[in-house]
Amino acid sequence: MKLQNRHIQMIAIGGAIGTGLFYGAAKSIQLTGPSILFSYLLGGFMMYIIIRALGEMTVYAPNSGAFSHYAYQYVGNYLGFVSGWFAWFEYTIVCMLEVTVVASFLDYWIPGVPHWLTIAVILSLFFLINMLQVRLFGEFEFWFAGIKVATILMMIVFSAYLIFFNNDTHLDAMSNIKETVQSNLFANGVSGFLFSMVLVVFSFGGVQFVGIAAADAEDPDTAIPKAVNGVIFRIIIFYVGTLLAILCLYPWHKLQSDVSPFVDVFDKVGFHFAAQIMSVVVITAALSAFNSCLYSAARMLMNLSRHHSAPHYLSKTDKQNVPKNAVITTSIVIAFTVLLNYFLPDKALTYLIAITTTSIIITWSTILITHANFRRKVAREKIKYELPFFPFANLFAFAILVSVVVIMFFMQDMQLAVYLMPVWMSVVTIFYAISRVYALNS
């Protein structure tokens, strides 16, 4: 059973709207104030270049291994190995992050329940969903992403009403807008703006899911360009639009950094029913992102196995084309989240966000490198869906990624993850060397 066009579109939306928006936006706003809108526009433009580069290769030759498969084909075994394992690592860590965030959000409804217990229940449920046919995953993601989209649009409309027409909130909103325009735009200076870019990169970490899902699409030539082209509009509507509404409704410096701003702002302006609705939606959004990550991690592991970079048993699929062994293996690793939240409940989210961000940067960098080599190898062929302004667009996006790594050196919560980057690279390189020796001897 293949994924239909509607499934692909919603998977693309689901990848772009997750914990980074519903949870990470609070920390981003605290770092830079209203200029967070510019952070998301700049980060969104960079992200569009990366996803457009991936979309070009995906339309040319759809494959569930996505950028790892293309790295093998157009660059070489080493980059294919590294990109594949880092992608699997990224998706697995994001799964751990998303399910931890869900447990945190559920405190709004069921306070006092240990996070590790909530996580164990959620992981068991989604493990079963991913063990069934691909079409079921697509349907699940379609409806979960649909809930996110519908609610965000309703939130923007409702916020516009509160800002311009409601007597209780209109004057305060106008005051917030006036303060921002006059003196509060870059509230924490250049450093705050630069620091916010790190969390913006984290927010967009799931956009490449559409490339992996393309192999299960009925018509990738139509579905993938449509999904990729819509990314920039989703950023403007879902990120910039919602954050603008939040900044207008309530003073940004009074928002809590450890609570979803979508819930916090409606509670603070007195619309508790709206806060309750948004609380349900942010939980749905995180579950949707978790579902997409588990799906993508399993497919990436399967592809690594087919390139002889992972144990052979991981390459097997059932009659429904589900890589059950890869789903089981990935789920076992994700299950360590239960232990992490049991022993380090206060630090789990911080560590996971930092590690996830560095993994995203490595994954996106390999996409840009692979795309440049892809262009050189197919230079004489007609490409159906090409990235404009190549190679300057690639260089621009790559420069921002390098800048973000440098910025992370100056952020206390992110430094450890940066120091670990060469360690991860060394470990993966050693495993690559071992795998090559094993392949030659077998």
N, C-alpha and C positions, 0 to 999 in steps of 0.2 A: 504494500500500500504506500503510495507516494504522498508527499505534502502538496497541497493545493496552493494556488497563488495567495489566497487569503491567509493561509498558515504562515507563509514566508513573510508577508507584510507584517504580521503581528509578532513574529519572532524578531524581526528587525526592530520593531518598536519596543518589544520587551527587553532587548539587549541594550537599548539606549536609555531606558527609564527603569532605574532600580534603586538600590540602596544609596548610590552616590547622590541622587536627587533627593530622595525622601528622608535620608538620614544625614549624609555628608554635607548637604547644603547648609545646615546649621553651623557647622564648624567653618565652612567657607565664608559665610556671612560675617562671622566673628573676626575672621582674619583681615578682611579688607573692606567691610561695609558695603555700601551700594555699588561700588565699582566691581562687585562680583558679577554684575551683568556683562561687563567687558571681558572678564576672565572667561566666562562661558562662551562668549562669541568668538574669542581668539582660540580657545581650546576646541570649540566646535568646528571651526574652519580647518584646524590641523587634523582633527579626527576625520572630517569629511575627505580630506586628501588621502588618508590612509585607507579608509573603507572603500574609496573609489578605486585605488590601486588594487586592492584585493578583489573588488568587483570585476575589474578588467580581466584578471587572471581566472576568476571563477566562471565568467561567461565563456571564456575561451575554452576551458576544460574543467567542468564541475567535478569536485572530488571531496569526499567527506573529511579527508585529511587537510583540506584547505591549504593554508600557507606553509604548513610543514611539508605537504606533498609537493608543492611548487618549489620549495627550497631544495628538496632532494633533486627535482627535475631540472631546475634552471641554475642552481648554484653548486650544489655538491652534497655528498653524504653528511659531512660534518654539520653544515648549517641546518640541513633537514633534521638531523638528530637533535641538535641543540634547540631549534625552534619548536620541534614537536614536544620534547620533554618539558620545556619551559611553558609552553601553552597548556599542556596537561596540568602542570604544577599550578599555573595561574588559575585555571578553571576550578581545580580542586580546592585551592585556598579561598577562592571567591565563594564556592559552595559553603565552606566553613564559616566565612564571614556572613553570608546572607542568612544562614540558619541561626547564627548567633544574634544577628540584628532582629530576626523574627521573635526570638525568645525575649529580647529586650522590649520590643513593641508590645508583646502580650502582657507585660507588667501593667499596662494601662487597664486591661480587662481582668486579668487573673493574678493580682499581686501576691507575692509570697511563694509561688511555685518555683522550685529550683530550675535554673536555665538548662542545666545538663539533662534534666528529665524531659523538658519540652523538646529539646533538640533531638533526643533519642526517638521520640514519637514521630516527629516530622520527618526525620531521615528514613525511618521504616516505611512511612507512607509513600514518599517519593521514590524510594527504591523500587517499590512494587509497580508504580506508574511507569518507570523507565524500563522495567523488565517486560512490559507488554509492547504491542506493535507501535511503530513510528507514528501512525495516524492518530493514535490515542494521545501521544505526546503533543502532536500538532493541535488537536482539539483543545486539550487542556491549556496550552499556551495561548491559543486564539482567544479563549474566553477570559483568561486571567489578564492578558494584555488589553483586551477590550474593556474590562472593568477599569483599568488604570486610565485609559484614554478618555472614556466617557466621564469619569469622575474629575479628571484634571480640567477638561473643558467646562464642566459644570462649575468647578471651583473658580475658574477664571471669570465666568459670567457672574457668579454670585459675588465675587470680590469686586468686580466692576460696579455692581449695584451698591455695595457697601461704600465704595470710595466716592461715587458721584451722586448717589440719591438717598442713602439712608441718613437720617438726621443725627443718629447717635455716633456714626463713624465718619461722616463726610468731612467735618471740620478738622478732626485729628488727621485724616488722610491728607488733606490739603497742607496741613502744617508739616507733616513728614516729608512731603514732596518738596515744599519750599526750603526746608532745612537741608535736604540732600542737594538741591540745585545750588544753593548759596555757598555752603561751606563743608559739606559732609560726604562728598562723592568718594574721594580716596581717603577714607577715614583713618587708616593706619599707614598712610604713605606708600612709597614704592615697595618697601619690603613686604608689607601686608598683601599687596597685590600679587607679588611674585610667589609668596607662600601659598596663596589661594590657588595658583595654577597647578600645584601638586595635587590638591584634592579634586580639581577639575579633571585632571587626567584619570584619577581613580574613578570619578563619576562615569566616564565614558568607556570603561573597561570592557563592556560586553558587546560593543557594536559589531565585532567580527563574527558573532554567532551566525549571522546570515550566510557567510561564506561556507561554513560547515554544513548548514542545513541545505545548501544548494544541491548536494548530491542526492538528496531525497525529494527534490522538487520535480513536479510534473513538467514544467516548462521554464527552466532556469534562464533561457535567453530573454524572456519577458519579465519574469518575477524578480530576478536579481537587480537589473537596472532600475526597475520601479522602486524597489525597496531602498536601494542606495541613494537614488536621487531625492527621496523623501527625507533623508537624514537631516539635512540642513534646516528644513521647515519644522521638523520635530524639535530641533534644538531651540529654535526661536519661540515656538509655541509652548513646549512643555517645560523648558528650563528658564528661558528669559521671561516668558509670560507669567509663569507662576511665581518666580522670585520677585519680579516687579510688583506683583499683587501683594506679596508678603511685606516687602519693604514699604509699600504705601500704607498698609493697614496698621502697622505697629512699628515703633522705633526699633531698629535692628539691634542696637546694643542691649536691649532688654530681653531679647530672645535667649532661651536656654540652648547651650551648645550640645547637650547630651540628649535632647528630645527632638523628634521630627518637627521642623518649623511649621509644617502643614497642620499639625495637630496643635502645636503651641500657640500659634497666632490666633486661631479661632477660639481657643479657650480664653485667651487674654482679652479679646474684644467682646466676650460674653456670649458667643454663639456655640454653646457646648454641644448641641446636636450635630453641628457641622464638624466639630472636632472629633466626635465619635465616628462619624462617617469616614473622615480622613484617616482615622486610626485603622479602620478596617481595610481601607484601600492601601495604606502603606505596608500592611502585613501581606496583602495580596501581591503587591509589587515585589516584595522581597522573596516570597515563595515562587513567583514567576521567574525571577532571576536565578534562584536556586535550581529550579527545574531545567532552565536553559543551560546552566553551567554543567550540571550532571550529564545531560545529553551530550554536550560538546566534549567534555572530558573523556567520556567513554569512546566517542568516535575518534578522538585524537589518539587515544591509546591503541585502538584497533588499527589505525593507520600506521603507527609506529611499529606494531608487530608485523604488518604486511611488508614493511621495509627492512625487516630483520633487525630492528632496533629495540625490540621488546620481546618477551617470551611468546612463542608461537601460539599458545592456547588463547591468547588475547585477540587473535585475528578472526576467530570463528564467530559466525552469525547464525541465527536460527532461520526458520522459514519466513519469518516476518522481517528479516534483515536487521534484527536487534542483536548487537554485540554483547550478549549476556555476561560473558566472562569479564569483559572490560567494565561493564556496569557494576558487577560484584566487586571487582578489585578496587575500583575508584571509590565505591561506597564504604569499603572497609577503611580506606585511608581517611575519608571524610569523618568516619565515626570517631576518630581521635579528637574531634571537636568536643565530644562529650567530656573527655578527660581534661581538655584545656579549660573548659568552662567550670569544671569541678574544682581544679586546683588553682586556676588564675582567673576567677570571674571578673575582677576589676580591670585586668590588663588585656584580656583576650581580644577585644575589638581593636585596640590601639595597635597591637602587634600584627593582627591580620590585615588591617588597612595598609600599614607600612610595607609589608611583604607583598601584598597584592599589587601595590603601585609600582614597585620595581619590576615585578614580573610582567606587568602590562607594558612598561617601557621597553623591555627586552623583546617581547612579542611584536610590538608595533615596529620596532627598529628592523627586525628580521623581515617583516612584510615589505618595508620600503627597499631594503637591500635586494630582496628576491625580485621585486617588481622591476628594479633597474636592470637586473640580469635578464629577466623575462623579455623586456623590450629589446635588448641587444640580440637575443636569440631568435626573435620572431620579427625582426625589423622589416623584412621584406613582405611579410604577410599582412593582409587586411584585418585589422582588429575591429570587432563589432562595437565594442564599448570601451573607449579609451579615456585615460586620465588626461585632462587638458594641462597645458603648460609643463609637460614633462621635459627635462628633469628638474626644472626650477621648483616645482611644487614639492617634489620629494625632498629636495635640499632644505626647503623652508620647514617642512614638518620635522625632518630629522634634527634640525637646529633647535627647534623648540623642545624636543625630547631630551637632547643633551643638556639644554639649559635647565630643565626640570630636575635632572639628576644632580646638577651642581647646586641648585637651590635646596635640595633635600639635605645636603651636607650641613646646612645652617638651621635645620629644624630638629629640635631635640627628639621628638617622637619618631622621626624618619631616619635619623643617622644610622641606627643599627642595621636597618634594611639596606642602606647604601653600602655599608661595610661588608655586608653579607653577599653582595652581588658578585664580586670576584671569587668568593668561596663557592657559591653555587655554580659559577661558570667552570671552576676548576674541577669540582665533583663531576659535573656532566661531561667534561672533556675526558676525565679518567675513565668514566663508564663507556664513553664512545670508543676509546682506545681498546678497552677490554672486549667490547662487542665486535670490533673489527678483527681482533686476534681470534676470537671464538668463531667468527664467520669463515675465516681463512682455514681454520683447522677442522671445520665440520663438513 
